[in-house]
Amino acid sequence: ARVNADLFGAADAVVKYVLEGHDRGVNWASFHPTLPLVISGADDRQVKLWRMNETKAWEVDTLRGHTNNVSCVIFHPKYELIISNSEDRSIRVWDISKRMGVQTFRRENDRFWILAAHSEQNLLAA
């Protein structure tokens, strides 16, 4: 109960935003470490960028390029980049300001499910 109170406050958790825009099920969502941004990845093969303020959240852009379900998407902790992975066996790096893909990593026999970025070093785990 103490953990719940520390994490969610004294009251029950309340839904603050409903982000509607993906055509199929969402598999992952992440907050930007410093900016009021959220990213999401879904079975519609898209990565969506959202902006939020105190009262609402809205879709800013859609990043297209994956050819199968997007399973995880994160913001790079130090650079203005988004990193996503998909059932198409690729990891894609996107430039936030240009809203376009800048690099694709692929390993023929590997399938990536989850991404994590080191907070201090330029390391990515997949």
Secondary structure, 3 states (H helix, E strand, C coil): CHHHHHHHCCCCCCCCCCCCCCCCCEEEEEECCCCCEEEEEECCCEEEEEEECCCCEEEEEEEECCCCCEEEEEECCCCCEEEEEECCCEEEEEECCCCEEEEEEECCCCCCCCCEECCCCCCEEC
